[in-house]
């Protein structure tokens, strides 16, 4: 349990200090307690946090956001990525008059709502009819998406996907997705909850040069404060607004805390820092240093085939496999255990603006030690090296 955080460090309830890389599930991109963000949030809090009518910060934050995401015409704020993804799906269904959703199978999470969770192993409580409305295609496999359009002619309301994750889009893939959506009258939704304000200042859509109809941002928007955004083309977004009269209205979002002032103030200061300082460049630089050291440490310990690191330098994740090359929660637990023992809290390796070269080098030293123990566990068996039970996958049908 965490007691406090500062920059890229956290302290647990027993006073132990760690260099941290999970960073609020990627939401704290600057670092914990970034002074000017805390000051902006404090100023907003001192004049009231939540009102019956819109606060001027909502307009100001929207204007700043749309300057950074020029492909969008309008934006709606709420608190989490799940809410805006589901709102995007609702808009797509309303615009097209269709109900079926095509979603990328390579993304482990889009939303806690039924349209997504119903297609996972933890689908208890989701009506069977709802499950059947979502179908999957594979990333970098344009043919698999084209087959869905052919299998469900005139039925797909939208294509929901992350523009990238652990692998880069192959040449022409995202452009091909855009083209298929246009040909078949489907809405293209980019989930930029993870990529937004991390891989590129203007989002992955700007980096890859492919513009979606709707996009969803969250995580890094407000440096740990709770805020997400649904952004998109005016003709679609207006369906959830109050001005259009040609079509039936969409009840888009209604959240008591959707645009509370503190998060909006934090987001504006966070986005200002992204705009004016080399935040994203720093994430890439520190990540590249960490990747290089990680791969060398694994190679030196003879575990390069068993402990691997992937993703863009700003957004690294590692994988652990057993002696047979199968994904292993036991070996993952061992690796986490050894990193923790060395003062590194890293279920992933997401860098932030607060990580220094010294932090990275200390982390590489810890990875080197963990890889040496990993090698022993491969040779002797993992169970004898674990000091507690192995962790379990989030997508498990039952708890043990």
C-alpha positions as CSV (number, residue, x, y, z in Angstrom):
1,X,0.0,0.0,0.0
2,X,1.3,3.4,-1.0
3,X,1.5,6.2,1.6
4,X,2.8,9.1,-0.6
5,X,4.5,10.0,-3.9
6,X,6.8,12.7,-5.1
7,X,8.2,12.9,-8.6
8,X,9.0,9.4,-9.8
9,X,9.2,8.0,-6.2
10,X,6.7,6.5,-3.9
11,X,6.8,5.4,-0.3
12,X,4.8,2.5,1.1
13,X,3.0,2.5,4.4
14,X,6.1,0.9,6.1
15,X,8.4,3.8,4.9
16,X,10.2,2.0,2.0
17,X,11.1,4.2,-1.0
18,X,10.7,3.0,-4.6
19,X,11.4,4.3,-8.0
20,X,8.0,3.9,-9.6
21,X,7.0,3.1,-13.2
22,X,3.2,2.3,-13.1
23,X,2.4,6.0,-12.3
24,X,-1.3,5.7,-11.7
25,X,-1.8,3.4,-14.7
26,X,0.0,5.9,-16.9
27,X,-1.9,8.9,-15.7
28,X,0.9,10.6,-13.9
29,X,3.1,11.5,-16.8
30,X,4.9,14.4,-15.2
31,X,5.4,12.8,-11.8
32,X,3.6,12.8,-8.5
33,X,2.8,16.1,-6.9
34,X,4.1,18.2,-9.8
35,X,4.2,21.7,-8.2
36,X,2.5,23.9,-10.8
37,X,-0.3,21.3,-11.3
38,X,-0.9,21.1,-7.6
39,X,-1.0,24.9,-7.4
40,X,-3.5,25.1,-10.3
41,X,-5.7,22.5,-8.7
42,X,-5.5,24.3,-5.3
43,X,-6.5,27.6,-6.8
44,X,-9.5,26.1,-8.4
45,X,-10.5,24.3,-5.2
46,X,-10.4,27.5,-3.2
47,X,-13.3,29.0,-5.3
48,X,-15.4,25.9,-5.4
49,X,-15.1,22.5,-7.1
50,X,-18.5,21.6,-8.6
51,X,-21.4,23.8,-9.8
52,X,-24.9,23.5,-11.3
53,X,-23.9,25.6,-14.3
54,X,-20.7,25.3,-16.4
55,X,-17.6,27.0,-15.0
56,X,-15.5,29.0,-17.4
57,X,-12.7,26.5,-16.9
58,X,-14.7,24.0,-19.0
59,X,-14.6,26.3,-22.0
60,X,-11.0,27.2,-21.5
61,X,-9.9,23.6,-21.1
62,X,-11.9,22.6,-24.2
63,X,-10.2,25.3,-26.3
64,X,-6.8,24.3,-25.1
65,X,-7.5,20.6,-25.8
66,X,-8.8,21.3,-29.3
67,X,-5.7,23.3,-30.1
68,X,-3.7,20.2,-29.3
69,X,-6.1,17.8,-31.1
70,X,-6.8,19.7,-34.3
71,X,-8.7,16.8,-36.0
72,X,-11.6,17.2,-33.5
73,X,-14.2,20.0,-33.6
74,X,-15.9,19.4,-30.2
75,X,-15.0,17.8,-26.9
76,X,-16.9,16.5,-23.9
77,X,-15.3,15.9,-20.6
78,X,-15.9,13.2,-18.0
79,X,-13.9,11.2,-15.5
80,X,-12.6,7.9,-17.1
81,X,-11.8,6.2,-20.4
82,X,-14.6,3.6,-20.1
83,X,-17.3,6.3,-20.1
84,X,-16.0,8.2,-23.1
85,X,-15.5,5.0,-25.1
86,X,-19.0,3.9,-24.4
87,X,-20.3,7.3,-25.3
88,X,-18.4,7.1,-28.6
89,X,-20.0,3.8,-29.4
90,X,-23.4,5.2,-28.6
91,X,-22.8,8.1,-31.0
92,X,-21.7,5.8,-33.7
93,X,-24.9,3.7,-33.3
94,X,-27.0,6.8,-33.4
95,X,-25.3,8.2,-36.5
96,X,-25.4,5.0,-38.5
97,X,-28.6,3.4,-37.2
98,X,-26.6,0.2,-36.7
99,X,-25.9,-1.8,-33.6
100,X,-22.9,-4.1,-34.2
101,X,-19.4,-3.1,-33.1
102,X,-16.0,-4.2,-34.6
103,X,-13.2,-4.0,-32.1
104,X,-9.6,-4.8,-32.2
105,X,-8.8,-8.1,-30.5
106,X,-5.2,-7.1,-29.5
107,X,-6.3,-4.4,-27.0
108,X,-6.9,-5.9,-23.5
109,X,-9.3,-3.2,-22.4
110,X,-11.7,-0.7,-23.9
111,X,-14.4,-0.2,-21.3
112,X,-16.1,-1.8,-18.3
113,X,-19.4,-1.7,-20.1
114,X,-21.1,-4.7,-21.5
115,X,-20.2,-4.2,-25.2
116,X,-16.6,-4.9,-24.3
117,X,-16.6,-7.0,-21.1
118,X,-19.0,-9.4,-22.7
119,X,-16.3,-10.4,-25.1
120,X,-13.8,-11.3,-22.3
121,X,-13.6,-14.3,-20.0
122,X,-15.2,-12.3,-17.2
123,X,-18.5,-12.0,-18.9
124,X,-20.8,-13.0,-16.0
125,X,-23.8,-10.6,-15.8
126,X,-23.7,-9.6,-19.5
127,X,-26.8,-10.7,-21.6
128,X,-25.9,-13.1,-24.3
129,X,-27.7,-10.9,-26.9
130,X,-25.3,-8.1,-26.0
131,X,-22.2,-10.2,-26.4
132,X,-23.2,-11.1,-29.9
133,X,-23.3,-7.5,-31.0
134,X,-19.5,-7.1,-30.6
135,X,-17.1,-8.8,-33.1
136,X,-13.3,-8.8,-33.3
137,X,-10.6,-8.3,-35.8
138,X,-6.8,-8.5,-35.5
139,X,-4.4,-5.6,-35.4
140,X,-2.2,-5.2,-38.6
141,X,-4.5,-7.6,-40.4
142,X,-6.7,-5.6,-42.7
143,X,-8.2,-8.7,-44.2
144,X,-9.7,-9.7,-40.9
145,X,-11.5,-6.4,-40.7
146,X,-12.6,-6.6,-44.3
147,X,-14.0,-10.1,-43.6
148,X,-16.2,-8.6,-40.8
149,X,-17.6,-6.0,-43.1
150,X,-18.4,-8.8,-45.6
151,X,-19.8,-11.0,-42.9
152,X,-22.1,-8.3,-41.5
153,X,-23.0,-6.1,-44.5
154,X,-24.5,-2.8,-43.4
155,X,-24.5,-3.9,-39.8
156,X,-21.2,-2.4,-38.3
157,X,-21.8,0.9,-36.6
158,X,-18.1,1.5,-35.8
159,X,-14.6,0.2,-35.6
160,X,-13.1,0.7,-32.2
161,X,-9.3,0.4,-31.8
162,X,-6.2,1.8,-30.3
163,X,-4.0,3.3,-33.1
164,X,-1.0,1.4,-31.6
165,X,0.0,-0.6,-28.6
166,X,3.0,-2.9,-28.3
167,X,3.6,-3.1,-32.1
168,X,3.7,-0.4,-34.7
169,X,1.1,-0.2,-37.4
170,X,2.3,-1.8,-40.7
171,X,2.5,0.5,-43.7
172,X,-1.0,1.3,-44.9
173,X,-2.8,-0.5,-42.1
174,X,-4.4,2.5,-40.3
175,X,-5.0,4.1,-43.7
176,X,-6.7,0.9,-44.8
177,X,-8.9,0.9,-41.7
178,X,-9.9,4.5,-42.4
179,X,-10.7,3.6,-46.1
180,X,-12.8,0.6,-45.1
181,X,-14.9,2.6,-42.7
182,X,-15.5,5.2,-45.3
183,X,-16.5,2.6,-47.9
184,X,-18.9,0.9,-45.6
185,X,-20.3,3.9,-43.7
186,X,-18.9,3.0,-40.3
187,X,-17.5,5.4,-37.7
188,X,-13.8,5.1,-36.9
189,X,-13.1,5.4,-33.1
190,X,-9.6,5.8,-31.9
191,X,-9.0,4.9,-28.2
192,X,-6.2,7.3,-27.3
193,X,-6.6,6.8,-23.6
194,X,-3.1,5.3,-23.4
195,X,-1.4,7.0,-26.4
196,X,-2.8,10.6,-25.9
197,X,-0.2,13.0,-24.6
198,X,2.4,10.2,-24.3
199,X,3.4,9.1,-27.8
200,X,2.9,12.5,-29.4
201,X,1.8,16.0,-28.3
202,X,-1.2,15.9,-30.7
203,X,-2.0,12.2,-30.2
204,X,-1.2,9.1,-32.2
205,X,-3.6,10.2,-34.8
206,X,-1.3,13.1,-35.7
207,X,1.8,10.9,-35.4
208,X,0.4,8.4,-37.9
209,X,-1.5,10.9,-40.0
210,X,-4.9,9.1,-39.8
211,X,-7.8,11.1,-38.6
212,X,-10.7,9.2,-36.8
213,X,-14.3,10.4,-36.6
214,X,-14.2,10.1,-32.8
215,X,-11.4,9.7,-30.3
216,X,-11.1,9.2,-26.6
217,X,-8.4,10.6,-24.3
218,X,-7.8,10.1,-20.6
219,X,-4.9,8.9,-18.4
220,X,-2.2,11.6,-19.0
221,X,-4.6,14.5,-19.5
222,X,-4.4,15.9,-16.0
223,X,-1.3,14.3,-14.4
224,X,-3.2,11.9,-12.1
225,X,-6.4,14.0,-11.6
226,X,-9.5,12.3,-12.9
227,X,-10.4,13.6,-16.4
228,X,-11.2,12.1,-19.8
229,X,-12.4,13.5,-23.1
230,X,-14.5,12.4,-26.0
231,X,-13.6,14.4,-29.1
232,X,-14.7,14.3,-32.6
233,X,-16.3,15.7,-35.7
234,X,-19.1,18.2,-35.2
235,X,-21.8,16.4,-37.2
236,X,-21.4,13.4,-34.9
237,X,-20.8,15.1,-31.6
238,X,-23.8,17.4,-32.1
239,X,-26.1,14.4,-31.7
240,X,-25.3,14.5,-28.0
241,X,-25.7,18.3,-27.8
242,X,-28.6,20.8,-27.6
243,X,-28.4,22.6,-30.9
244,X,-29.0,20.1,-33.7
245,X,-32.7,19.6,-34.7
246,X,-32.5,17.2,-37.7
247,X,-32.2,13.9,-35.7
248,X,-33.2,12.5,-32.4
249,X,-31.1,13.5,-29.5
250,X,-28.6,11.1,-27.9
251,X,-28.4,11.0,-24.1
252,X,-24.6,11.0,-24.2
253,X,-23.2,11.5,-20.7
254,X,-24.5,12.6,-17.4
255,X,-22.0,12.6,-14.6
256,X,-22.2,14.6,-11.5
257,X,-18.5,15.2,-11.4
258,X,-17.8,15.2,-15.2
259,X,-16.4,18.7,-15.4
260,X,-15.4,19.5,-11.8
261,X,-13.1,22.5,-11.7
262,X,-10.1,21.0,-10.0
263,X,-9.5,18.4,-12.7
264,X,-10.0,20.9,-15.4
265,X,-7.5,23.3,-13.9
266,X,-5.0,20.4,-13.4
267,X,-5.6,19.4,-17.1
268,X,-5.0,22.9,-18.4
269,X,-1.7,23.2,-16.5
270,X,-0.6,19.7,-17.5
271,X,-1.4,20.4,-21.2
272,X,0.5,23.7,-21.0
273,X,3.5,21.9,-19.8
274,X,3.3,19.3,-22.6
275,X,3.0,22.2,-25.1
276,X,5.8,24.3,-23.7
277,X,8.3,21.8,-22.4
278,X,10.1,18.7,-23.8
279,X,8.0,16.3,-21.8
280,X,7.3,13.7,-24.5
281,X,10.9,13.9,-25.8
282,X,12.1,13.1,-22.2
283,X,9.8,10.1,-22.0
284,X,11.3,8.7,-25.2
285,X,14.9,9.5,-24.1
286,X,14.6,7.8,-20.7
287,X,12.7,4.9,-22.1
288,X,15.4,4.3,-24.8
289,X,18.0,4.3,-22.0
290,X,16.0,1.9,-20.0
291,X,15.3,-0.5,-22.9
292,X,19.0,-0.7,-23.8
293,X,20.0,-1.5,-20.3
294,X,17.1,-4.0,-19.8
295,X,18.0,-5.9,-23.0
296,X,21.7,-6.0,-22.0
297,X,20.9,-7.2,-18.5
298,X,18.7,-10.0,-19.9
299,X,21.3,-11.0,-22.4
300,X,24.1,-11.1,-19.8
301,X,22.0,-13.3,-17.5
302,X,21.1,-15.6,-20.4
303,X,17.3,-14.9,-20.2
304,X,16.8,-12.9,-23.3
305,X,14.3,-15.4,-24.6
306,X,12.4,-15.4,-21.3
307,X,12.2,-11.8,-20.2
308,X,11.5,-9.4,-23.0
309,X,10.6,-5.7,-23.3
310,X,8.3,-4.2,-26.0
311,X,6.5,-1.1,-27.0
312,X,7.6,2.4,-28.0
313,X,10.4,3.8,-25.8
314,X,7.9,6.1,-24.0
315,X,5.5,3.3,-23.3
316,X,7.4,0.1,-22.4
317,X,6.0,-3.2,-21.1
318,X,7.8,-6.4,-20.3
319,X,6.8,-10.1,-20.7
320,X,7.8,-13.1,-18.7
321,X,7.7,-16.7,-20.0
322,X,8.7,-20.0,-18.4
323,X,11.3,-22.6,-19.5
324,X,9.0,-23.8,-22.2
325,X,8.3,-20.3,-23.5
326,X,4.8,-20.1,-22.2
327,X,3.5,-16.9,-20.5
328,X,3.9,-17.3,-16.7
329,X,2.4,-15.5,-13.9
330,X,4.8,-17.3,-11.5
331,X,7.8,-15.9,-13.3
332,X,6.2,-12.5,-13.6
333,X,5.7,-12.5,-9.8
334,X,9.3,-13.5,-9.3
335,X,10.5,-10.7,-11.5
336,X,8.2,-8.2,-9.6
337,X,9.4,-9.6,-6.3
338,X,13.1,-9.0,-7.1
339,X,12.5,-5.6,-8.5
340,X,10.6,-4.6,-5.3
341,X,13.4,-5.9,-3.2
342,X,15.7,-3.6,-5.0
343,X,13.5,-0.6,-4.5
344,X,11.8,-0.6,-8.0
345,X,8.0,-0.7,-8.3
346,X,7.5,-1.7,-11.9
347,X,4.6,-3.8,-13.1
348,X,5.4,-2.0,-16.4
349,X,8.1,0.5,-17.4
350,X,6.3,3.7,-18.2
351,X,8.6,6.6,-17.9
352,X,7.6,10.1,-16.7
353,X,9.0,13.6,-16.8
354,X,10.5,13.1,-13.4
355,X,12.7,10.1,-14.1
356,X,16.4,11.1,-14.3
357,X,19.3,9.2,-15.8
358,X,20.3,8.2,-12.3
359,X,16.8,6.7,-11.7
360,X,17.1,4.8,-14.9
361,X,20.6,3.5,-14.1
362,X,19.5,2.3,-10.7
363,X,16.6,0.6,-12.3
364,X,18.9,-1.2,-14.8
365,X,21.0,-2.4,-11.9
366,X,17.8,-3.8,-10.3
367,X,16.8,-5.5,-13.5
368,X,20.3,-7.1,-13.7
369,X,19.9,-8.6,-10.3
370,X,16.3,-9.8,-11.1
371,X,17.5,-11.4,-14.3
372,X,20.2,-13.3,-12.4
373,X,17.5,-14.8,-10.0
374,X,15.3,-15.5,-13.0
375,X,18.1,-17.6,-14.6
376,X,18.3,-19.6,-11.3
377,X,14.6,-20.1,-11.3
378,X,14.6,-21.4,-14.9
379,X,17.3,-23.9,-13.9
380,X,16.0,-24.9,-10.5
381,X,12.2,-24.2,-10.6
382,X,10.4,-21.0,-9.9
383,X,8.4,-22.0,-6.8
384,X,11.4,-22.3,-4.6
385,X,12.3,-18.7,-5.3
386,X,8.9,-17.2,-4.6
387,X,8.3,-15.6,-1.2
388,X,4.5,-15.6,-1.6
389,X,1.7,-16.8,-4.0
390,X,2.0,-16.0,-7.7
391,X,-0.2,-13.2,-9.0
392,X,-3.2,-14.0,-11.2
393,X,-4.4,-12.6,-14.5
394,X,-7.2,-9.9,-14.2
395,X,-9.1,-11.9,-16.9
396,X,-9.7,-15.0,-14.8
397,X,-13.1,-16.7,-14.8
398,X,-13.0,-17.5,-11.1
399,X,-11.0,-16.5,-8.0
400,X,-9.0,-19.3,-6.5
